[in-house]
């Protein structure tokens, strides 16, 4: 079954109709990796749970969820008939190791009926992305894609990078694989079409052209350096180019250049030549330039060493708009098609598909998935696995990129694992740490004080696990020890509360650290150790890093419980790794502190008044001009402010005229 590639590789029991008999044969050669007696008991218990739910399962299409004893969702599946589908889980023999573990862990099931199987497929993809079940194929990188927006504005079209909801009027071109692809394209489009990129507030207040006009990156519509008609013609050319009419645009520019040269307007001819060169440059930089494929998304999958990589390439308007590598989480026993199918379903769960989707491997229920994507996109979507021609070349290019990207990732992971092993050995740990947390503080004499936590693991820095702590206690200015006690106290308290909620997936990234590194000397180490002792935290190795003499890198002193302070050899890889971890924590702490300090610099006194939101604050500033004028206003004047009630006016007045 496409969206899952999970338990549906099992044959149904005899009572199931022939329409479900096309399942793949079970992999009976895989042995269970847990105790045989425990496995038998767990499988029987899980099968009984499933049988109890099977009695009341819907007979029509929909989705089902298998939940563990802790309430965590183990698996999400869809079926044309839920009752028939889950019947295959009621037996205790013939399952692969993965399916057997899933059945053994099942404590309850939840069903959701839909009108059609297409709706079930769409619901399943959304649930998988939202719940991230352990036994499903997961699309782990779910970032949105940037677009290029060419506005329709009476001031003159603006070209800009865009993410999020399409609230502004204009044409949206994309998706682009990343910000780098958008920036590169915008840079060339500026040179080729001389369109403005400035915001309206900046545009409306210009009295003379900005630097972009001087360096021939803008035609200067803000101050009338170009007529509205000519600027509209430039915007139309840019729109044609982004719509795929690049050849027509270049031919038109070439004709204008030749005409200008014949009229001896060499300066204008030179500008047109530069614009043509810019358009040629953007197409030359694309690497792959499809000739007969105007619109397609291409997915090439490569499998190696139990890992998967899917390279996505975006073709729009006959141009390559970038590629991005994804590393879905999937069981290594799955075939490429069983991974690629659910990956594509989740990829388009919250974005429309193009008219053509090219895949490197055949997937099951491709017609059903195409129907679902067509319903979501509002136009017909084809899913193809090309075998020859230009489309096959594009897929082959994506697969080569996937193979190279996965090779680099595996090499990086192997190097990271060796560093973690060296780090564990340096601090006397029995086994390499899987999760390392590094802490640092940042402040200026106690102002805008924050604590920062950086996390690293086998895959490198895990940035979605980074955390910041606003210092809440009344510590003395510059009391780093007090700040560290608060930060670690809050973190360890949460660890203790979450101790029972540890994921049942042994491959999941742990929420509890194996090693904690503190950027500080003996005092910071003592403060942290005190917090750990008071809270009774155990099983975590604590180390502190004191800067060397004259703060020289390579001469750091380390403090670890039960050992005398020590240094690592100057060329020890573990020392360089610790320096990288510390520098990342310092960078993150400094950046967060600066952002908080900047926010406090521009803080408005009106923000501190409870009950005064953005609309009322705007009304006050429009009426009085500044917050200082609002503070000095009489109650009668405040009551006359449009949009403010008498009660709100009294609230504002009392805030600035409190007695005492």
FENZI-V926011 format. One record per residue. RES is the residue in one letter. PHI is phi as a letter, one per 30 degrees, with the letter a starting at -180 (NA if undefined). BURIAL is 1 if it has 24 or more other ideal C-beta (glycine too) atoms within 12 Angstrom, else 0. D_FIRST is the distance of its C-alpha to the first C-alpha in Angstrom with 2 decimals. Layout:
res={RES & RES}
phi={PHI & PHI}
burial={BURIAL & BURIAL}
d_first={D_FIRST & D_FIRST}
//
This chain:
res={X & X & X & X & X & X & X & X & X & X & X & X & X & X & X & X & X & X & X & X & X & X & X & X & X & X & X & X & X & X & X & X & X & X & X & X & X & X & X & X & X & X & X & X & X & X & X & X & X & X & X & X & X & X & X & X & X & X & X & X & X & X & X & X & X & X & X & X & X & X & X & X & X & X & X & X & X & X & X & X & X & X & X & X & X & X & X & X & X & X & X & X & X & X & X & X & X & X & X & X & X & X & X & X & X & X & X & X & X & X & X & X & X & X & X & X & X & X & X & X & X & X & X & X & X & X & X & X & X & X & X & X & X & X & X & X & X & X & X & X & X & X & X & X & X & X & X & X & X & X & X & X & X & X & X & X & X & X & X & X & X & X & X & X & X & X & X & X & X & X & X & X & X & X & X & X & X & X & X & X & X & X & X & X & X & X & X & X & X & X & X & X & X & X & X & X & X & X & X & X & X & X & X & X & X & X & X & X & X & X & X & X & X & X & X & X & X & X & X & X & X & X & X & X & X & X & X & X & X & X & X & X & X & X & X & X & X & X & X & X & X & X & X & X & X & X & X & X & X & X & X & X & X & X & X & X & X & X & X & X & X & X & X & X & X & X & X & X & X & X & X & X & X & X & X & X & X & X & X & X & X & X & X & X & X & X & X & X & X & X & X & X & X & X & X & X & X & X & X & X & X & X & X & X & X & X & X & X & X & X & X & X & X & X & X & X & X & X & X & X & X & X & X & X & X & X & X & X & X & X & X & X & X & X & X & X & X & X & X & X & X & X & X & X & X & X & X & X & X & X & X & X & X & X & X & X & X & X & X & X & X & X & X & X & X & X & X & X & X & X & X & X & X & X & X & X & X & X & X & X & X & X & X & X & X & X & X & X & X & X & X & X & X & X & X & X & X & X & X & X & X & X & X & X & X & X & X & X & X & X & X & X & X & X & X & X & X & X & X & X & X & X & X & X & X & X & X & X & X & X & X & X & X & X & X & X & X & X & X & X & X & X & X & X & X & X & X & X & X & X & X & X & X & X & X & X & X & X & X & X & X & X & X & X & X & X & X & X & X & X & X & X & X & X & X & X & X & X & X & X & X & X & X & X & X & X & X & X & X & X & X & X & X & X & X & X & X & X & X & X & X & X & X & X & X & X & X & X & X & X & X & X & X & X & X & X & X & X & X & X & X & X & X & X & X & X & X & X & X & X & X & X & X & X & X & X & X & X & X & X & X & X & X & X & X & X & X & X & X & X & X & X & X & X & X & X & X & X & X & X & X & X & X & X & X & X & X & X & X & X & X & X & X & X & X & X & X & X & X & X & X & X & X & X & X & X & X & X & X & X & X & X & X & X & X & X & X & X & X & X & X & X & X & X & X & X & X & X & X & X & X & X & X & X & X & X & X & X & X & X & X & X & X & X & X & X & X & X & X & X & X & X & X & X & X & X & X & X & X & X & X & X & X & X & X & X & X & X & X & X & X & X & X & X & X & X & X & X & X & X}
phi={NA & d & d & c & h & c & d & d & c & c & d & d & d & d & d & d & d & d & d & c & d & d & d & d & d & d & d & d & d & d & d & d & c & b & e & d & d & d & d & d & d & d & d & d & d & d & d & d & d & d & d & d & d & d & d & c & d & d & d & c & d & l & c & b & b & c & c & d & d & d & i & d & d & d & a & b & b & b & a & d & b & d & d & d & d & d & d & d & c & d & c & c & b & i & c & d & e & d & d & d & d & d & d & d & d & d & c & a & b & b & c & b & d & b & d & b & d & d & d & d & d & d & d & d & d & d & d & d & d & d & c & h & d & d & c & c & d & c & d & d & c & c & d & d & c & d & b & c & c & c & d & c & b & d & d & k & e & c & c & a & d & b & b & j & d & c & d & d & d & l & c & c & b & l & d & c & d & a & d & d & d & d & d & d & d & d & d & d & d & d & d & d & b & h & c & d & c & d & d & d & d & d & d & d & c & d & c & a & d & d & d & d & d & d & c & i & c & a & d & i & d & d & c & i & d & b & d & e & d & d & d & d & d & d & d & d & d & d & d & d & d & d & d & j & c & d & d & d & d & d & d & d & d & d & d & d & d & d & d & d & d & d & d & i & c & d & d & d & d & d & d & d & d & d & d & d & d & d & d & d & d & d & d & d & d & d & i & c & c & d & c & b & b & d & b & a & c & c & b & c & c & b & c & a & h & i & b & b & b & c & c & c & b & c & c & b & h & i & b & d & c & j & b & b & c & b & b & d & d & a & d & d & d & d & d & e & d & d & d & d & e & d & d & d & d & d & e & c & d & b & b & d & c & d & d & b & b & c & b & d & b & d & b & d & h & d & d & d & d & d & d & d & d & d & d & d & d & i & b & d & c & c & c & b & b & d & c & a & i & d & d & d & d & d & d & d & d & d & d & d & d & d & d & d & d & d & d & d & d & d & d & d & d & d & d & d & d & d & d & d & d & d & d & d & d & d & c & i & d & d & b & d & d & c & b & c & c & b & c & a & c & b & a & b & h & i & d & h & d & b & c & b & b & c & b & b & a & d & c & j & d & c & d & d & c & d & b & b & b & d & d & c & d & d & d & d & e & i & d & d & d & d & d & d & d & d & d & d & d & d & d & d & d & d & e & d & d & c & e & d & c & e & d & d & d & d & d & d & d & d & c & c & d & c & b & c & c & c & d & l & c & d & d & d & d & d & d & d & d & d & d & d & d & d & d & i & d & b & i & b & d & c & b & b & c & c & d & d & e & h & h & d & d & j & c & d & c & c & c & b & e & i & b & d & e & b & b & c & e & e & c & d & e & d & d & d & d & d & d & d & d & d & d & d & d & d & d & d & d & d & d & d & d & d & d & d & d & d & d & d & d & c & d & c & e & d & d & d & d & d & j & c & c & e & d & d & d & d & d & d & d & d & d & c & j & b & d & d & d & d & d & c & d & d & d & d & d & d & d & d & d & e & j & c & d & d & d & d & d & d & d & d & d & d & d & c & b & d & d & j}
burial={1 & 1 & 1 & 1 & 1 & 1 & 1 & 1 & 1 & 1 & 1 & 1 & 1 & 0 & 0 & 1 & 0 & 0 & 0 & 1 & 0 & 0 & 1 & 1 & 0 & 1 & 1 & 0 & 0 & 0 & 0 & 1 & 0 & 0 & 0 & 0 & 0 & 0 & 1 & 0 & 0 & 1 & 1 & 0 & 0 & 1 & 1 & 0 & 1 & 1 & 1 & 0 & 1 & 1 & 0 & 0 & 1 & 1 & 0 & 0 & 1 & 1 & 1 & 1 & 1 & 1 & 1 & 1 & 0 & 0 & 0 & 1 & 1 & 1 & 1 & 1 & 1 & 1 & 1 & 1 & 1 & 1 & 1 & 1 & 1 & 1 & 1 & 1 & 1 & 1 & 1 & 1 & 0 & 1 & 1 & 1 & 1 & 1 & 1 & 1 & 1 & 1 & 1 & 1 & 1 & 1 & 1 & 0 & 1 & 1 & 1 & 1 & 1 & 1 & 0 & 0 & 1 & 1 & 1 & 1 & 1 & 1 & 1 & 1 & 1 & 1 & 1 & 1 & 1 & 0 & 1 & 1 & 1 & 1 & 1 & 1 & 1 & 1 & 1 & 1 & 0 & 0 & 0 & 0 & 1 & 1 & 1 & 1 & 1 & 1 & 1 & 0 & 1 & 0 & 1 & 1 & 1 & 1 & 1 & 1 & 1 & 1 & 0 & 0 & 0 & 0 & 0 & 0 & 0 & 1 & 1 & 1 & 1 & 1 & 1 & 1 & 1 & 1 & 0 & 0 & 1 & 1 & 0 & 1 & 1 & 1 & 0 & 1 & 1 & 1 & 1 & 1 & 1 & 1 & 1 & 1 & 1 & 1 & 0 & 0 & 0 & 0 & 1 & 0 & 0 & 1 & 0 & 0 & 1 & 0 & 0 & 1 & 1 & 0 & 0 & 0 & 1 & 1 & 1 & 1 & 1 & 1 & 0 & 0 & 0 & 1 & 0 & 0 & 0 & 0 & 1 & 1 & 1 & 1 & 1 & 1 & 1 & 1 & 1 & 1 & 1 & 1 & 1 & 1 & 0 & 1 & 0 & 0 & 1 & 1 & 0 & 1 & 1 & 0 & 0 & 1 & 1 & 0 & 0 & 0 & 0 & 0 & 0 & 0 & 0 & 0 & 0 & 0 & 0 & 0 & 1 & 1 & 1 & 1 & 1 & 1 & 0 & 1 & 1 & 1 & 0 & 1 & 1 & 0 & 0 & 1 & 0 & 1 & 1 & 1 & 0 & 0 & 1 & 0 & 1 & 1 & 1 & 1 & 1 & 1 & 1 & 1 & 1 & 0 & 0 & 0 & 1 & 1 & 1 & 1 & 1 & 1 & 1 & 1 & 1 & 1 & 1 & 1 & 1 & 1 & 1 & 1 & 1 & 1 & 1 & 1 & 1 & 1 & 1 & 1 & 1 & 0 & 1 & 1 & 0 & 1 & 1 & 1 & 1 & 1 & 1 & 1 & 1 & 1 & 1 & 1 & 1 & 1 & 1 & 0 & 1 & 1 & 1 & 1 & 1 & 1 & 1 & 1 & 1 & 1 & 1 & 0 & 1 & 1 & 1 & 1 & 0 & 1 & 1 & 1 & 1 & 1 & 1 & 1 & 0 & 1 & 0 & 0 & 0 & 0 & 1 & 1 & 1 & 1 & 1 & 1 & 0 & 0 & 0 & 1 & 1 & 0 & 1 & 1 & 1 & 1 & 1 & 1 & 1 & 1 & 1 & 1 & 1 & 0 & 1 & 1 & 0 & 0 & 1 & 1 & 0 & 0 & 0 & 0 & 0 & 1 & 1 & 0 & 1 & 1 & 0 & 1 & 1 & 1 & 0 & 1 & 1 & 0 & 1 & 0 & 0 & 1 & 1 & 1 & 1 & 1 & 1 & 1 & 1 & 1 & 1 & 1 & 1 & 0 & 0 & 0 & 0 & 1 & 1 & 1 & 1 & 1 & 1 & 1 & 1 & 1 & 1 & 1 & 1 & 1 & 1 & 1 & 0 & 0 & 1 & 1 & 1 & 1 & 1 & 1 & 1 & 0 & 0 & 0 & 1 & 0 & 0 & 0 & 0 & 1 & 1 & 1 & 1 & 1 & 1 & 1 & 1 & 1 & 1 & 1 & 1 & 1 & 0 & 0 & 1 & 0 & 0 & 0 & 0 & 0 & 0 & 0 & 0 & 1 & 1 & 0 & 0 & 0 & 1 & 1 & 1 & 1 & 1 & 1 & 1 & 1 & 1 & 1 & 1 & 1 & 1 & 0 & 0 & 1 & 1 & 1 & 1 & 1 & 1 & 0 & 1 & 1 & 0 & 0 & 0 & 0 & 1 & 0 & 0 & 1 & 1 & 1 & 1 & 1 & 1 & 1 & 1 & 0 & 0 & 0 & 0 & 0 & 0 & 0 & 0 & 1 & 1 & 1 & 1 & 1 & 1 & 0 & 0 & 0 & 0 & 0 & 1 & 1 & 0 & 0 & 0 & 0 & 0 & 1 & 1 & 0 & 1 & 1 & 1 & 1 & 1 & 1 & 1 & 1 & 1 & 1 & 0 & 1 & 1 & 1 & 0 & 1 & 1 & 0 & 0 & 1 & 0 & 0 & 0 & 0 & 0 & 0 & 0 & 0 & 0 & 1 & 0 & 0 & 1 & 0 & 0 & 1 & 0 & 0 & 0 & 1 & 1 & 0 & 1 & 1 & 1 & 0 & 1 & 1 & 0 & 0 & 1 & 0 & 0 & 1 & 1 & 0 & 1 & 0 & 0 & 0 & 0 & 1 & 0 & 0 & 1 & 0 & 0 & 1 & 0 & 0 & 0 & 1 & 1 & 0 & 1 & 1 & 1 & 0 & 1 & 1 & 0 & 0 & 0 & 0}
d_first={0.00 & 3.79 & 6.08 & 5.94 & 5.74 & 7.63 & 8.68 & 5.93 & 8.01 & 10.65 & 12.41 & 13.26 & 16.96 & 19.41 & 19.64 & 16.17 & 16.39 & 15.71 & 12.89 & 10.57 & 12.57 & 10.70 & 8.82 & 10.37 & 13.78 & 14.57 & 16.53 & 19.66 & 21.89 & 21.05 & 23.64 & 23.51 & 25.49 & 27.25 & 30.08 & 29.28 & 31.14 & 29.68 & 26.17 & 26.86 & 28.29 & 25.57 & 22.81 & 24.88 & 25.47 & 21.86 & 20.92 & 23.85 & 22.73 & 19.30 & 21.20 & 23.61 & 21.02 & 19.24 & 22.58 & 22.48 & 18.81 & 18.28 & 17.48 & 16.09 & 13.20 & 12.96 & 12.00 & 13.13 & 14.80 & 16.12 & 19.56 & 22.09 & 25.78 & 26.76 & 24.51 & 22.24 & 18.55 & 16.71 & 13.07 & 11.42 & 8.31 & 7.82 & 8.08 & 10.27 & 12.47 & 12.64 & 15.30 & 13.57 & 10.46 & 12.82 & 15.09 & 13.44 & 14.84 & 18.31 & 19.50 & 21.10 & 20.90 & 18.69 & 16.54 & 16.35 & 18.64 & 16.13 & 14.41 & 17.98 & 19.29 & 16.75 & 17.69 & 21.31 & 21.44 & 20.03 & 23.02 & 21.71 & 18.82 & 18.70 & 17.12 & 17.14 & 17.09 & 16.62 & 18.11 & 15.16 & 11.39 & 12.29 & 14.26 & 11.62 & 9.46 & 12.86 & 13.91 & 11.08 & 11.93 & 15.53 & 15.36 & 13.87 & 16.68 & 19.19 & 18.65 & 17.51 & 16.01 & 16.94 & 13.79 & 11.45 & 11.76 & 14.70 & 16.54 & 19.97 & 22.27 & 22.12 & 25.52 & 26.41 & 27.64 & 31.28 & 32.57 & 36.01 & 37.81 & 40.69 & 42.41 & 44.42 & 47.52 & 51.07 & 52.36 & 50.52 & 46.92 & 45.57 & 42.89 & 40.99 & 37.91 & 35.60 & 32.79 & 31.55 & 32.19 & 33.78 & 36.91 & 39.48 & 40.38 & 39.62 & 37.16 & 34.27 & 33.21 & 30.21 & 28.10 & 29.90 & 28.34 & 30.97 & 34.42 & 36.07 & 34.70 & 35.94 & 39.28 & 39.83 & 39.18 & 41.33 & 44.09 & 44.26 & 44.00 & 46.94 & 49.00 & 48.07 & 48.35 & 50.47 & 48.53 & 49.14 & 46.70 & 48.87 & 48.14 & 50.13 & 52.33 & 53.42 & 53.78 & 56.01 & 58.46 & 59.25 & 62.87 & 62.53 & 59.70 & 57.70 & 57.29 & 54.28 & 56.70 & 59.15 & 56.67 & 55.41 & 51.97 & 52.69 & 54.95 & 56.48 & 55.78 & 56.70 & 60.41 & 60.64 & 60.67 & 58.64 & 58.96 & 56.15 & 55.80 & 55.47 & 52.98 & 50.87 & 50.97 & 49.67 & 46.78 & 46.00 & 45.98 & 43.61 & 41.26 & 41.44 & 40.74 & 37.62 & 36.46 & 36.66 & 40.21 & 41.44 & 43.44 & 45.30 & 46.14 & 47.47 & 49.50 & 51.02 & 51.97 & 53.42 & 55.54 & 56.82 & 57.64 & 59.64 & 61.44 & 62.34 & 63.68 & 65.80 & 67.22 & 68.06 & 65.73 & 64.66 & 63.45 & 61.04 & 59.98 & 59.29 & 57.04 & 55.08 & 54.84 & 53.37 & 50.75 & 49.75 & 49.55 & 47.26 & 44.83 & 44.95 & 44.30 & 41.05 & 39.60 & 40.98 & 39.33 & 35.80 & 35.42 & 32.98 & 34.33 & 32.16 & 34.37 & 32.15 & 29.12 & 30.34 & 27.16 & 23.89 & 21.73 & 21.09 & 18.70 & 19.72 & 18.20 & 20.36 & 19.88 & 23.04 & 24.38 & 21.15 & 20.79 & 18.84 & 20.38 & 19.09 & 22.03 & 21.88 & 24.69 & 25.84 & 27.81 & 29.73 & 32.80 & 32.76 & 33.24 & 31.36 & 31.12 & 30.03 & 27.19 & 25.70 & 24.05 & 21.24 & 20.51 & 17.15 & 17.13 & 14.67 & 15.26 & 17.26 & 15.69 & 12.42 & 12.66 & 13.40 & 10.46 & 8.09 & 10.60 & 11.39 & 8.28 & 8.42 & 12.12 & 12.66 & 11.10 & 13.45 & 16.18 & 16.66 & 16.35 & 20.17 & 21.39 & 21.45 & 19.98 & 22.50 & 22.68 & 21.21 & 18.49 & 18.97 & 16.63 & 17.79 & 14.79 & 12.51 & 8.88 & 6.27 & 6.70 & 9.66 & 11.81 & 10.08 & 10.14 & 13.68 & 14.66 & 13.81 & 15.72 & 18.48 & 18.95 & 19.38 & 21.59 & 23.71 & 23.67 & 21.63 & 19.17 & 18.36 & 15.76 & 17.50 & 17.71 & 21.53 & 23.39 & 26.96 & 29.20 & 29.39 & 25.70 & 25.04 & 27.91 & 26.47 & 23.15 & 25.30 & 27.38 & 24.45 & 23.33 & 26.96 & 27.18 & 24.08 & 25.70 & 28.98 & 27.68 & 25.81 & 28.98 & 31.10 & 28.96 & 28.99 & 32.74 & 33.32 & 31.42 & 33.50 & 36.66 & 35.81 & 35.24 & 38.64 & 40.25 & 38.84 & 40.19 & 43.55 & 43.57 & 42.93 & 45.69 & 48.09 & 47.81 & 47.88 & 44.35 & 43.05 & 39.71 & 38.47 & 37.48 & 33.87 & 34.94 & 38.30 & 39.81 & 42.84 & 45.16 & 47.87 & 50.01 & 51.41 & 54.22 & 57.66 & 60.23 & 57.77 & 56.73 & 53.07 & 52.23 & 48.63 & 46.91 & 43.95 & 41.26 & 39.39 & 36.54 & 35.70 & 33.35 & 31.89 & 30.34 & 33.68 & 34.66 & 32.06 & 33.30 & 31.05 & 32.84 & 36.31 & 38.49 & 41.92 & 44.44 & 47.17 & 50.27 & 51.33 & 54.21 & 57.79 & 58.20 & 61.25 & 60.84 & 59.80 & 58.97 & 56.06 & 56.17 & 55.81 & 52.90 & 51.10 & 51.76 & 50.19 & 47.09 & 46.44 & 47.40 & 44.80 & 42.10 & 42.95 & 43.25 & 39.69 & 38.56 & 40.30 & 38.67 & 35.15 & 35.86 & 33.98 & 30.92 & 29.96 & 26.23 & 24.89 & 22.97 & 25.46 & 24.11 & 24.52 & 27.64 & 30.35 & 32.14 & 35.36 & 37.35 & 38.69 & 41.45 & 43.32 & 45.60 & 48.37 & 50.15 & 53.67 & 56.47 & 58.01 & 58.31 & 54.67 & 53.74 & 56.06 & 54.74 & 51.14 & 52.13 & 54.04 & 51.01 & 48.84 & 51.64 & 52.26 & 48.62 & 48.18 & 45.33 & 44.73 & 42.57 & 42.71 & 44.89 & 47.11 & 48.86 & 51.03 & 51.97 & 55.57 & 56.50 & 59.00 & 62.62 & 62.95 & 59.19 & 58.63 & 55.09 & 55.12 & 57.74 & 55.60 & 56.42 & 53.75 & 54.17 & 52.13 & 52.89 & 55.15 & 56.15 & 58.96 & 58.10 & 57.12 & 56.20 & 53.77 & 55.08 & 55.32 & 52.83 & 50.36 & 46.73 & 46.16 & 48.96 & 47.44 & 44.08 & 45.87 & 47.64 & 44.41 & 43.01 & 46.30 & 46.59 & 43.12 & 44.06 & 47.36 & 45.79 & 43.37 & 46.18 & 48.62 & 46.22 & 45.31 & 49.00 & 50.03 & 47.50 & 48.78 & 52.38 & 51.88 & 50.40 & 53.43 & 55.80 & 54.66 & 54.37 & 56.07 & 58.33 & 56.88 & 53.50 & 55.17 & 56.13 & 53.88 & 52.95 & 53.49 & 50.26 & 49.71 & 51.06 & 54.24 & 54.79 & 54.56 & 57.09 & 59.47 & 59.35 & 59.90 & 62.89 & 64.49 & 63.19 & 62.66 & 61.73 & 65.31 & 66.68 & 64.43 & 65.73 & 69.30 & 68.90 & 70.78 & 69.03 & 70.41 & 68.92 & 65.50 & 65.58 & 66.15 & 62.97 & 60.66 & 57.47 & 59.00 & 60.10 & 63.29 & 61.38 & 59.32 & 62.51 & 64.18 & 61.19 & 61.53 & 65.31 & 65.22 & 62.79 & 65.34 & 68.44 & 67.76 & 70.97 & 71.92}
//
